[in-house]
Structures are given as C-alpha cells and as structure tokens.
Amino acid sequence: MTDPHQPATSPGTDQGDIEHRAAIAEALGKEVWPADRDQLVAKAQERNPADRVLADLRRLPAGQQFENVQEVAQALGLGTEQQRF
C-alpha cells in the first residue's frame, strides 16, 4: 500500500534521482542548452554546486551534446520520467 502523503513518482524513478536531477538543473540553469560536458562543467562551476553534481557532470561522455537536463540525467543513469503522449 502506498502512503498517500508521499509524492508520486513515475515508474523508473525514485525520490533520490528526482532530487539529484533537480540539483543538476539548478547548477546549470536554463540558458546553457545545448551544451557538451565541458560547457556544462564550466557553467556549473559558476554556481558553486555540490561536489556530487560536479563529479557527475565530469563523468559525462566527452564530445556529446546535451539538449536538456533530462538527457544529462539519462547519460548519468538516473531514473527519468517517461514522456507522456
């Protein structure tokens, strides 16, 4: 039985992934996209994010362009909501 006071999460996600993705999004802002790993790390460093956020951004594959935080989360193996149709 689910606790009615817990926020709903989509299948494939958990609260920790959602909070971590939110921290990444906060560190990057909205004006950075599209960007590659190095651009994302540089942008995040301007905002002095948590060490975990910088470490994760540095793990992203080099040479790949990311269009949004969802793509970053997927590349990091974080659970993401499935697009609804």
Residue frames relative to the residue before (quaternion, step in Angstrom):
aa qw qx qy qz dx dy dz
M 1.0000 0.0000 0.0000 0.0000 0.00 0.00 0.00
T 0.3448 -0.7486 0.5285 0.2036 3.57 -0.88 0.92
D 0.4936 -0.6414 0.5098 0.2919 3.50 -1.18 0.67
P 0.3938 -0.7507 0.4706 0.2447 3.63 -0.54 1.08
H 0.6597 0.5128 -0.3138 0.4511 3.59 1.21 -0.29
Q 0.5689 0.5711 -0.3896 0.4454 3.58 1.28 -0.04
P 0.4949 -0.6450 0.4761 0.3354 3.60 -0.99 0.75
A 0.4854 -0.6588 0.4925 0.2964 3.55 -1.06 0.75
T 0.0898 -0.7665 0.6323 0.0677 3.55 -1.09 0.72
S 0.5308 -0.6329 0.4637 0.3206 3.52 -1.13 0.66
P 0.6230 -0.5175 0.4075 0.4219 3.59 -1.17 0.44
G 0.7719 0.3305 -0.2485 0.4830 3.58 -0.99 0.81
T 0.7046 0.3790 -0.2666 0.5374 3.58 1.26 0.04
D 0.0907 -0.7491 0.6421 0.1356 3.50 -1.30 0.22
Q 0.7085 -0.4820 0.2993 0.4198 3.55 -1.23 0.38
G 0.6272 0.5467 -0.3363 0.4412 3.60 1.03 -0.75
D 0.6468 0.5059 -0.3170 0.4747 3.58 0.99 -0.84
I 0.6487 0.5233 -0.3188 0.4513 3.56 0.94 -0.87
E 0.6785 0.4805 -0.2947 0.4710 3.58 0.90 -0.89
H 0.6513 0.5046 -0.3231 0.4656 3.59 0.98 -0.77
R 0.6452 0.5055 -0.3249 0.4718 3.58 0.95 -0.81
A 0.6273 0.5270 -0.3351 0.4653 3.60 1.04 -0.73
A 0.6408 0.5122 -0.3279 0.4684 3.61 1.01 -0.75
I 0.6308 0.5135 -0.3284 0.4802 3.59 1.03 -0.75
A 0.6559 0.5144 -0.3096 0.4576 3.58 0.90 -0.93
E 0.6536 0.5112 -0.3134 0.4618 3.58 0.96 -0.85
A 0.6663 0.5103 -0.3009 0.4528 3.58 0.99 -0.81
L 0.7376 0.4361 -0.2281 0.4624 3.58 1.09 -0.67
G 0.3051 -0.7552 0.5257 0.2455 3.59 0.99 -0.69
K 0.6060 -0.5989 0.4085 0.3274 3.54 -1.32 0.01
E 0.6845 0.5377 -0.2912 0.3969 3.59 1.11 -0.52
V 0.5374 0.6721 -0.3812 0.3381 3.61 1.24 -0.08
W 0.6441 0.5958 -0.3086 0.3673 3.59 1.11 -0.65
P 0.5798 -0.2380 -0.7781 0.0421 1.61 -1.99 1.54
A 0.0271 -0.8057 0.5915 -0.0167 3.56 -1.18 0.55
D 0.3805 -0.6882 0.5608 0.2591 3.54 -1.25 0.46
R 0.7735 -0.3689 0.2417 0.4552 3.56 -1.33 0.09
D 0.6950 0.4879 -0.2950 0.4380 3.59 0.75 -1.00
Q 0.6436 0.5084 -0.3190 0.4750 3.59 1.02 -0.77
L 0.6541 0.5124 -0.3145 0.4589 3.58 0.99 -0.81
V 0.6422 0.5089 -0.3247 0.4724 3.59 0.95 -0.83
A 0.6636 0.5077 -0.3092 0.4542 3.60 0.88 -0.94
K 0.6581 0.5023 -0.3122 0.4659 3.60 0.94 -0.87
A 0.6623 0.5076 -0.3121 0.4541 3.58 0.89 -0.89
Q 0.6343 0.5493 -0.3374 0.4267 3.59 0.96 -0.81
E 0.5852 0.5807 -0.3641 0.4334 3.60 1.14 -0.57
R 0.7482 0.4054 -0.1950 0.4877 3.57 1.14 -0.68
N 0.3825 -0.7641 0.4526 0.2551 3.59 1.31 0.15
P 0.0963 0.8391 -0.5284 0.0863 3.61 0.67 1.08
A 0.6894 -0.4173 0.3786 0.4552 3.54 -1.36 -0.01
D 0.6279 -0.5597 0.3935 0.3708 3.56 -1.15 0.67
R 0.6272 0.5535 -0.3384 0.4309 3.58 1.01 -0.80
V 0.6347 0.5310 -0.3349 0.4505 3.59 0.98 -0.80
L 0.6779 0.4777 -0.2979 0.4728 3.60 0.84 -0.93
A 0.6374 0.5276 -0.3320 0.4530 3.58 0.94 -0.84
D 0.6692 0.4930 -0.3026 0.4664 3.59 0.93 -0.84
L 0.6505 0.5086 -0.3280 0.4589 3.58 0.91 -0.82
R 0.6516 0.5130 -0.3138 0.4624 3.59 1.04 -0.71
R 0.6215 0.5413 -0.3333 0.4579 3.62 1.24 -0.37
L 0.4949 0.6678 -0.4396 0.3404 3.60 1.18 -0.30
P 0.5643 -0.6070 0.4295 0.3586 3.59 -1.10 0.60
A 0.4726 -0.6692 0.5006 0.2795 3.56 -1.01 0.87
G 0.8145 0.3101 -0.2147 0.4409 3.55 -1.18 0.62
Q 0.6087 0.5382 -0.3642 0.4552 3.60 1.23 0.03
Q 0.3237 -0.7287 0.5733 0.1885 3.56 -0.99 0.90
F 0.1648 -0.7615 0.6212 0.0845 3.54 -1.04 0.84
E 0.3422 -0.7698 0.5130 0.1648 3.55 -0.91 0.99
N 0.8043 -0.0260 0.0589 0.5908 3.59 1.18 -0.55
V 0.6955 -0.4786 0.3305 0.4218 3.55 -1.30 0.19
Q 0.5570 0.5957 -0.3889 0.4285 3.61 1.14 -0.51
E 0.6699 0.4836 -0.3022 0.4755 3.61 0.92 -0.86
V 0.6141 0.5292 -0.3402 0.4766 3.59 1.07 -0.71
A 0.6589 0.5116 -0.3075 0.4578 3.59 0.88 -0.95
Q 0.6510 0.5074 -0.3188 0.4659 3.59 0.94 -0.82
A 0.6586 0.5102 -0.3095 0.4584 3.60 0.94 -0.85
L 0.6902 0.4607 -0.2643 0.4914 3.57 1.16 -0.62
G 0.5084 -0.6719 0.4065 0.3534 3.58 1.27 -0.09
L 0.4120 0.6850 -0.4929 0.3436 3.57 1.20 0.43
G 0.5293 -0.6015 0.4817 0.3550 3.55 -1.11 0.59
T 0.0675 -0.7896 0.6096 0.0195 3.54 -1.02 0.82
E 0.5546 -0.5919 0.4565 0.3656 3.53 -1.16 0.55
Q 0.4329 -0.6619 0.5424 0.2833 3.50 -1.12 0.67
Q 0.5216 -0.6325 0.4643 0.3351 3.54 -1.03 0.76
R 0.2975 -0.7581 0.5565 0.1646 3.53 -0.94 0.91
F 0.2405 -0.7797 0.5661 0.1176 3.53 -1.05 0.84
